[in-house]
Amino acid sequence: MSADGKSVRSFAKTGQITISGQHSTGWRNLLSGTKLDTLAALVLRIINTMKILLLMLLTLASANVFAQPEQIVLIRHAEKMAGKDPELTPQGQQRAQRLATLLAPLSPGRLFSTDYNRTKQTLAPLSSKTSVPVQLYDPRALADFAMQLKTYSGTIVVAGHSNTTPELVKLLSGHSVSIREDEFDKVFIVNWKEGKAVLEKQHSN
């Protein structure tokens, strides 16, 4: 019988393979040893690392899902002069100072304005008092802006116009409000209690 035949017969009886008169361990014994232990340890290390990464991803996802501003304050610009892209009147400048005094204690972390002199100047005293820069937003894309605002945390102040501010209030809170052309004092504060938007109304007179 050939050496191969003897090896097969020997394996059938003993569970070991005989090659050229030397014994090598069978398949069961081959599944143990230093190399297998090292491989098993490596696999366990990879599995544990994947678990940690998955937990981190779930934590970040949960933070994004449940992140919500503490409150969003929405105002119309103060009294303005006539003309194209007008600046504030002296009365409007006084109102801007009152708004800064009213809103600074809320410690806003973000200030947003449309790209017009009257809205930027309305937030200028508050920006100076809190050292928070004024960021610009597009009043023609209020739905997208409302979604963006909801992803932030803390207190946010938004300066807009007699038509855009009520629309933004509606998008954020579901409440309908209005601002007359001669009204500049209304202050709307949207916050959330148990996941439900609550609207508070104040004034800057």
C-alpha positions, 0 to 999 in steps of 0.5 A, a space after each residue: 500500500 502506498 504511503 498515502 493509503 497508510 496515512 488514510 488508514 492510520 487517520 481512520 483508526 487514530 484520528 492522526 495523519 502519518 506522513 513519512 513516518 512522522 505524526 501530525 495532529 488531527 483536525 481537532 488538534 489543529 484547531 488549538 494552539 498559539 496561532 489560534 489563540 492569537 487569532 481569537 484574541 484579535 477577533 475579540 479585540 475587533 468585536 469590542 472595538 466595533 461595539 465601542 464605535 457603534 455605541 459612540 455612533 448611537 450616542 451622537 445620533 441620539 444627541 442630534 435627534 433630541 437636540 433642541 434650542 432652549 428658546 428662540 426669540 423672534 423680533 421685527 427690526 426697530 423703527 426705520 427711515 424711508 428709502 431703499 435699505 434704510 437705517 434706523 431712526 433715532 427712535 429705532 436706535 433707542 429701541 435697539 438699545 432696549 432690546 439689548 438690555 431686555 435680551 442680554 440676560 438670556 445669554 444668546 449664543 447665536 444672533 441672526 439677521 437678514 442682510 438689511 441695514 435695519 435688521 442688522 442695526 437692530 441686533 448691533 447693540 445686543 451683539 456688542 453687549 454679548 460679544 456674539 456676532 450677527 449671522 445672516 439668513 435668507 428670508 426667502 428660505 424660511 422653511 429651511 432656516 426654521 429647520 436649521 434653527 431647531 438643530 441648535 442649542 441654547 438661546 437664539 435671537 432672530 431679527 426679521 420683518 413684519 411679514 417674515 417674523 410671523 411666518 417664522 413663528 408659525 414654522 417654529 411653533 405652529 402659532 399664528 401671529 401678526 405684526 402691523 406695519 406700524 408695530 415694532 415692539 412685539 417680541 415672540 419667544 418660542 420654547 419647548 416643554 415636553 417636546 411641545 412648542 410654547 409661544 410667549 409674547 413680550 414687548 420692547 416698549 
